[in-house]
Amino acid sequence: MTAFRIPLSDVTLGEEEALAVAQVVRSGWLTLGPEVRAFEEEFAEFVGVEGAVAVSNGTAALHLALHALGVQAGAEVIVPSLSFVATANSVVLAGGTPIFADVLSSTELTLDPGHVRSLITPRTVGVTAMHYGGRPARMAELQEICRAHNLFLLEDAAHGVGGYLGDEALGTVGDAGCFSFFGNKNMTTGEGGMVVAKDPGVLEGVRLARSHGMTAASWDRFAGHAWEYDVIAPGYNYRPTEITGAMGRIQLGRLPGNVARRRELLDVYARELGCDHRGVGEGLVLHPWGERGAAHLCVILLTDPGARDPLRTALADAGIQTSIHYPPSHLFRHYRESQGTGPGDLPVTEDVARRMVTLPLYPRLSDEQVGGIASEIRSFLGPS
Ligand SMILES: *Cc1c(COP(=O)(O)O)cnc(C)c1O
């Protein structure tokens, strides 16, 4: 285990999850079955859509969504480089090529619609937007561009669960949305993911490809709902387990309260770091998280890139874990070698990536702990 007194993130789990998992174990049915079905229905209702398909993780969700949206060899999908690398990798898994776009600015770390527009070619089939830190991407502008060029708009809503853009849940604004329930996300099942889509045909494509392209699942045959199955197209095994389903149902119940607490903690950070309403403070900017965003990450951007690593060391010495979200994907060796991307391609992304630090944020963090972290940072940056 880690020596950090205050970790970067932590789970909020209780007896309810333990009991729900124990019930699955006692039931003897461990994979895709009634718990997963119930989780899908409850999740769909929570985000306000007709249906949702649960899968084994967020990367599988992205892969299946891109597959069902029709990405094939030769297709280009525009993605932010400033994201977890799964946003780009999933395009490659689906047979396409990720084209890396820049983000707007250090106070808005989501896709720059103007840059997205400039990257469109005859091979472009879609755009994946990512709600960085739970802050909504500029969906209206991206939607307009996608409509005008007949492209799909996919949401990587791994940071977005529990957040809204106006009255719409993040992940339900574009043509399809993908969620992750990894251990550090706003809700977790250990590993898990979910796909929602506007077009029922796309959702059905996800459902089929999740389990080998088979028209009936084992559970349906076990339960006597189906005798036979056909295979419509070769698929994958991206099925979730019943443990995922059972935990997900409990975690979904905790989500609104947990997101509200995350927002509160970000307010405490802003106050304790001395930031104004735009997040601007002495020597740093606290990335704004959006009024109804999902408050997934607490990210500061230092004015001086040279202060970043020493600050991280000072915080680590004080027992406080930090991270960087993210090393830009277009600078990873695979993409440099396979696509010829490199330094200089995305000025804003490369600049912010040198200046950013992610601070601890999880519902059980106390206001006092945030005060302590903020005072370490203020004393490191020196008197103002
Ligand atoms: C976590 C994450 C993913 C991948 O989800 P997994 O469940 O870990 O596969 C994809 N995109 C972003 C932005 C993420 O944060």
The ligand as a Gaussian input file, in Angstrom:
#p B3LYP/6-31G(d) Opt

LIG

0 1
 C      -10.869000       6.042000     -17.066000
 C      -10.959000       6.603000     -18.419000
 C      -11.165000       5.799000     -19.557000
 C      -11.070000       4.312000     -19.540000
 O      -11.879000       3.647000     -18.667000
 P      -11.435000       2.207000     -18.117000
 O      -12.680000       1.766000     -17.398000
 O      -10.277000       2.395000     -17.221000
 O      -11.138000       1.344000     -19.290000
 C      -11.343000       6.432000     -20.782000
 N      -11.306000       7.760000     -20.901000
 C      -11.089000       8.568000     -19.842000
 C      -11.081000      10.040000     -20.037000
 C      -10.902000       8.016000     -18.574000
 O      -10.662000       8.835000     -17.533000

